[in-house]
């Protein structure tokens, strides 16, 4: 089924649980265990299935910040 922006933001708190999150325009940032996950949303569109027209939320991508790993040297 389709998922519009309003429905996405309504369901998001249940999906991410107790993790911290924020929205700035079209970017959702979720923080958990010191790491961040960012999801950039595209403008809401419509999917046409015959006479049925459903909202659709596409994402441009999911971005993870670089993780620096220290060696034991």
C-alpha positions, 0 to 999 in steps of 0.5 A: 500500500501507499504511504504518504508523508503524513502517515510516515510521520505518524508511524515513525515514533512507533517504528524507531522506539526510544531512539532520539530523532528529529526532522528538518525539512526533508531530512529525518535524523535518527540517533542510537548508540552514538550513531546517526542515520539520516533519510532524505525524503523526496516530494510526496507522489502518487501511485496509480493502480487503475482507479486507485490512487495511493500516496507514495513517499520515496527516499533519495537515500539513506546516509551513514556518517563515516565511522573512524576505527582506531587500531590498538597500535 
